[in-house]
Amino acid sequence: MIDLTVHEEQLERTVQRARERGIIIPTFAQMRDPSLIPDGIKERLRNIGLWDVDPLNLFRITWKNEPVPSGGGFDGVNYLELPPSLTGVPARIIALVGKWFPTGSHKVGATFGCLVPRLVTGQFDPTYHKAVWPSTGNFCRGGAYNATLLACDSIAILPEEMSRERFEWLSRFAGEVIATPGCESNVKEIFDKVWELRRTREDIFVFNQFEEFGNHLWHYYVTGHAMEEVLEQELGPDDEYRGVVLTTGSAGTIGCGDYLKEVFPTSKVAASEALQCPTLLLNGFGGHRIEGIGDKHVPWIHNVKNTDMVMAIDDEACMSLVRLFNEPAGRAYLVKQGVPEELVEKLDLLGISSIANVLSAIKFAKWYELGEHDVVLTVFTDSMELYQSRLRELREERGEYTETDAAADYHRYLLGCTTDYVEELGYWDRRRIHNLKYYTWVEQQGKTYEEIQAQWYDRDYWDRIHRQVEEIDALIEAFNERTGLLKSL
């Protein structure tokens, strides 16, 4: 469970810092339902940009921001449905859109779920501690951003081969940026750097997305409810929700599947990864180019017992579709093939891991032979706004993108998406994947044998975590009451 023990002396210093900096903290309930946000805060947000460094942007950590860069209010969930002319399958594939979060990625929500419970209990002291964000990209961006809004100092840790945009952005927000060896799949090197910092510094507080249950809980509660609302809007009398399909990364987002299974007990949860590093599928390893997911281990917060399928996506498919979706020749070809022009103009809403999510949803639909009344959910984690340097690199490496290239990529990677590298999980398949946690978390990272067994055998283990939302919200409300700032609205 998330430790919610209150440290009163440190909490008083944190309250004083928040009072001085004008920081009001939203509840999980307000992020799920922005209609609960005080009108005074909504009015002030009309003069604030989506990415501005203003504490009030904490209230924009929601799937329901108006999709504008500045001054927007709140509306319904941002989502997009992909037509069969693009996916090649009759099933309805619907994706929540992450671009309209501050920082341009929903990871800012996961970092809130990790940091804020420690702040409102006084465990994290912003007058002393530095928040350490080990990540393969967007998590440390979201962490540094939220920490800045909450008047905390940050240390970002990420692989040196991540996109240039990530490092340039972090240089403005994190007090220190540490580049570790390798690429997206080199998570062990990040963990090693964390242990080095722990041995040498006393002023750090590590928020490891792969083990922090606040990451899982935020997606269970906020993303799960957002998906339920989309289904309430979109399911017709003959439609059936079949499952959510996601690249796992830290396994935070896939926590929404736990909630959806409570509401739709027959639905499935599918976890996807890079073919070049098939850890869940083949106990494998390697490097890959699907920025936004991390590999070579099973995250501590992954409820494997609730996972029904694993699959792998070739990173070359993702990089090729980056060009198809964003190059003029690619977009023109898609329109010729009958993809609605209005949708084609929005394909820059898909970052690299978002494309992997779409391919995974197509595999899922083909595997189960889903029809036009079957609905599959996924997520666009971030957009191409964060990967323009990768697009430039592809142009330099491969030259001009032509209509012939577009035809090849469209028919090979979208219409030609196959059901290879897919495995439906039975009881012992899930147990095999769960057992992989032992080598990373018990042998290397200090977790206990008793807890890894509890994750599997204790029927109430995950439910106890899910029930902590109300307690955390009560702590947030008490914190805001102590600062007295809500009374001034």
C-alpha positions, -999 to +999 in steps of 0.1 A: +000+000+000+010+037-003+025+048+030+002+076+043+019+080+077+019+117+086+051+134+097+038+165+114+069+186+117+078+183+080+042+187+071+040+221+088+070+233+068+053+220+036+021+238+044+040+270+050+058+266+017+025+261-001+010+291+016+039+313+006+038+301-031+000+301-035-003+263-040-037+247-039-037+209-046-065+192-065-080+160-053-082+128-073-119+133-075-115+168-091-091+153-117-117+127-125-145+152-125-134+188-131-169+201-124-159+198-087-132+224-091-141+257-075-153+284-100-127+308-088-099+285-100-116+279-133-119+316-138-082+322-132-072+294-156-087+314-184-055+335-184-031+306-181-014+286-208-016+248-207+021+244-202+027+276-181+046+272-148+017+282-126+005+261-096-031+264-109-022+241-138-022+213-112-060+214-118-054+207-155-041+172-147-072+156-162-083+139-195-110+166-198-091+198-207-105+218-235-081+210-264-065+245-267-030+256-258-041+285-236-070+297-215-091+266-219-118+253-196-130+217-191-152+196-213-156+159-219-128+133-222-104+140-251-105+109-274-104+099-310-119+069-329-098+054-357-118+042-388-114+008-406-099+027-435-069+034-413-067+003-391-078-023-416-102-039-391-140-034-386-137-032-348-141+003-333-107+013-319-110+044-296-080+061-280-078+087-252-056+116-263-028+126-240-016+157-258-039+180-239-023+175-205+003+200-192+037+188-207+018+171-235+017+137-219-006+120-194+025+110-174+021+142-155-009+125-138+012+095-128+038+118-112+011+136-093-001+103-080+034+096-067+044+130-053+013+144-038+006+117-012+041+122+001+037+160+003+004+160+021+017+136+047+049+155+053+070+125+042+085+147+014+098+180+027+102+205-002+124+227+020+150+199+022+144+170-002+150+169-039+126+147-059+144+121-080+125+110-111+141+078-127+125+074-161+128+067-198+114+101-207+079+115-201+077+105-164+107+126-154+093+154-176+060+152-158+077+149-124+100+179-129+070+199-141+048+190-111+076+194-087+082+229-101+045+238-096+047+224-061+079+244-053+101+213-051+135+207-066+141+178-090+167+155-103+158+138-136+174+105-146+169+091-182+188+072-209+212+093-230+197+081-263+162+096-256+150+124-279+166+158-279+133+175-270+133+157-236+167+169-226+161+204-238+129+207-219+143+191-187+172+215-187+147+243-180+128+225-152+149+200-134+177+213-112+199+184-123+196+161-153+215+128-153+219+108-186+225+071-181+240+047-207+218+032-234+183+036-249+147+031-240+152-004-227+181+003-204+161+006-172+186-013-150+212+014-156+186+040-143+181+019-112+218+016-106+222+054-107+194+057-082+212+034-058+244+054-063+225+086-053+210+069-023+244+059-010+259+093-014+231+118-007+207+122+022+186+150+007+169+129-020+134+113-022+131+088-051+099+084-070+104+053-091+075+050-114+080+012-118+073+006-081+053+036-069+017+026-064+006+062-068+013+057-106-010+026-107-037+043-085-039+075-106-046+055-137-069+031-120-091+060-107-087+088-132-079+071-165-102+042-157-132+065-150-124+085-182-125+053-203-158+043-187-173+077-196-161+073-232-178+039-233-210+053-219-210+078-247-200+055-275-216+021-268-247+016-289-274-010-281-256-037-301-220-027-291-198-046-267-166-033-250-140-061-255-108-048-238-080-022-233-047-027-251-016-008-239+022-008-242+032-014-206+062+009-199+060+014-161+027-005-161+010+025-146-015+032-174-025-005-176-039+000-141-070+014-158-077-022-169-082-032-132-110-006-129-126-015-163-127-052-153-147-043-122-172-025-144-170-049-174-161-083-159-157-101-192-134-075-208-097-082-213-064-064-206-036-068-231+000-057-225+023-049-254+060-043-257+087-039-283+096-070-304+132-060-300+129-065-262+102-091-256+104-094-218+068-104-211+064-125-242+098-144-243+117-134-212+138-115-237+161-085-238+175-060-262+173-023-274+145-006-293+132+027-306+097+029-292+102+059-269+077+059-240+081+023-227+108+007-206+118-030-206+140-059-194+119-063-162+083-066-150+073-035-131+064-040-094+031-022-099+019-044-128-010-065-116-001-095-139-029-116-125-053-093-143-035-094-177-050-116-203-027-112-233+009-101-241+021-092-276+051-075-292+054-048-318+083-043-343+098-009-337+104-005-374+067-005-379+064+024-355+092+044-371+078+038-406+043+049-395+057+080-379+066+091-415+033+079-430+013+099-404+034+131-406+050+134-440+029+153-467+032+123-491+020+099-464-010+120-455-019+126-491-018+088-497-040+081-467-066+105-480-065+087-514-072+054-496-104+068-481-091+078-447-111+109-437-090+141-443-102+155-410-087+125-392-055+125-412-049+161-401-050+149-365-025+120-368+002+141-352-017+134-320+002+101-320+037+099-306+058+068-311+044+047-283+009+058-293+015+042-327+026+011-310-006+011-290-027+014-322-008-015-338-014-035-306-051-028-307-052-039-343-035-072-334-060-077-305-089-071-329-076-095-355-068-122-329-103-122-316-119-116-350-138-086-337-165-070-358-181-036-362-199-037-329-168-045-308-150-017-291-113-017-281-097+011-260-061+023-260-043+056-252-023+082-271+003+088-244+019+118-261+021+135-295+046+141-323+052+175-307+078+157-285+095+138-314+102+163-342+139+156-339+132+119-346+113+129-377+142+150-389+166+122-382+145+098-403+145+122-432+182+126-430+188+089-427+163+077-454+157+106-477+126+119-492+093+102-483+074+094-515+040+080-524+056+047-530+070+047-495+036+056-482+019+028-501+044+002-488+041+014-452+003+016-452-002-019-467+026-036-448+022-021-413-015-012-411-036-033-434-009-060-432-006-061-394-005-097-384-012-118-353+023-131-348+040-125-315+008-127-295+001-150-265-031-154-246-023-160-210-035-189-189-030-191-151+005-205-153+015-181-181+006-152-158+024-168-129+055-172-151+055-135-159+048-125-122+077-147-111+101-125-132+095-097-107+116-116-082+149-111-099+145-074-103+126-064-072+135-089-045+171-097-055+181-062-067+157-035-054+150-045-018+114-058-020+105-087+003+096-123-006+065-120+015+052-091-006+058-106-039+038-136-027+011-114-014+007-097-048-002-131-062-020-149-034-037-121-013-070-115-030-074-081-013-039-068-021-047-046-051-082-037-037-066-022-006-045+001-028-075+011-048-094+020-017-068+045-006-081+072-030-106+085-005-080+086+023-056+105+000-083+130-010-091+136+026-054+144+033-053+168+003-084+186+016-070+189+051-037+202+036-056+229+016-076+238+047-044+244+066-029+267+039-062+287+040-058+296+003-092+283-008-109+308+014-094+336-006-109+326-040 
